[in-house]
């Protein structure tokens, strides 16, 4: 099958258009936002739809935007081997309730990606079979990729927070 265009992907997503916002195409990569209430249904549709067939979960990660009301964004990257298309989906969450349904029921590979995202950002993946730290020590009480903590050694001029967007 020939490569599907971003416009064709959006056409296939007409049933979800009321839950999709901030559609962009940076560097040709279709990117949009949705809500945690619909993310499971949307991911299942993207994977199982015969036309789209986004059968490969490339990555799950998060980004912390401390200046926003919904400061944490979970980011999904999907790839269709059938159409050679890629998309990015974002879900914004408040730091007071950083929870979202797991994607492990769709892709087994989501397991470690979600554990890493939990480990570094504190995102709670509801329904995950084994959500615990994967890279940091088990008794760590912070989430190091959040921009809530100053960088170590405040006397070093090359490690000033403003160099790192903090």
N, C-alpha and C positions, 0 to 999 in steps of 0.2 A: 504494500500500500504506500502511496506517496505521502510525503510529509503533510501533516495537517497544519493549517494556519491558526494563528491566535484568534482570528475572527470566527473560524469554524468551531474552535473550542468553546468560545463564549456562546455561540449559537446552541451548542449541545447543552450548555449549562442554563438555558432559559428557565428551567424549572426551579433553579436556585437564585435567580437574579435579584429577588427581593432580599436575599441574605448575603449578597456579594457587594462589596464597596471598594472604593479606592483602586479601581482597575488601572494598571500602568503596564508599560512594556519597556522597562529599562534594558538597553542593549538587546532588544528583541525578546526578552524573557517575560512571558505573561505572568503578571504578579497581581494578586488581589487579596483583600481581607474578608474574613467571615467571622462568625461567632462560635464560641465553644459549644453552644447548644446544637449547632448544625454540623460541626466539623466531622463527626463520625459518619453521618449520612452522606456528606459531600465526598469524603475520601473513599467510601465504599462505591459511590456512583462513579467517581473518576477511575477507580481500579476496574470495576466490573462492566462498565458500559462498553459495548462491542466496538463502537466507533472510536472512543477515546483510548481505552485500554492502557491507562497509566499503571502498568504492572510493576514498576520498580520504584521503591522508596529510596531516593538518593541520600536524603539527610533529614534529620529533625534536630533543630537547635533552638536557641532563644537569643533575644537581645534585650538589654535593659536600657530603657529610656527614662531616666529619673525625673525629667521635666514634664512628663505626660501624666495624666490622671490614671490611665491604664498603662502602667510603666513597663510591664513585661510583655514581650511578643514572642509567641511560639511560632517558628518558621518551618514549614514543610517544603521540601523540594522533591518533585515527582518527575519520572521519565517514562515515556511510552516507547518500548522497543519496537512496537508495531508501526507507529507513525513517526518515530524519532522526534517527538515533541517533548518539551520540558515546561514545567510551570512551578511557580512559587506561591504558597498560600500562607498568609499570616493571620494569627489570632491574638488579639491584645487582651491582656488580663490585668486586673489590679493586684498590687503586691499584697493586699489584705486577703485575697482569695486566689492564689495562683494555681488553680486546678483546671484540668481539661481531661476529657476521655482519652484512654490509651488507643494507640493504633496497632497494638500487637495482635489484635484479632484479625487484622488484614494482612500485615507483613510481620513475619517472625523477626526480621532484622530490626524492627522498631524497638525491640527489647533493650539492647545496649544503648541505642541512641537516646531513648527516653531516660534510661538510668544516668547517662552522662549529663543530660539536660537538667535532671533533678539534682544531681551532684553539684553542678556549678551555678544553677540559677534558682533552685528550690521549687521548680514546677512540679506539682503533684499530678501524676498521670493516673486518673481514676480507673481502676480495673487492671492495672499493670500486675503481672503475676509475681514480680519480685523486685519491687521498687526500693532499692537501697543504694548507697554510694558505690561507685565503681572505680574511681580513680583517687579520690581523697580518702583520708583516714576516716574510719567509721564514727569516731566521736567528735568530728569537726562540727562546730555549731553555727558556722556562717556559710554563705554561698558565694565563693570568691569571684565569680564573674559579674556579680552585681556591682554597680558603681556607687556603693554605699560606704565603702571603706577607703581610707587614704592609702596610697601606695606606700610600700615600706621605705624606711630611711628618708625622712622629709628633708634632709640636708643635701641630698644629691640633686644637682641642677638638671641632670638628664632624666630624672624621674618625677618631674613636677606634674601634678594632676592635669593641668590644662593641656599638656602635650597628648594626653590620652582621652580628651573629651569629657573630663570630669570637672 
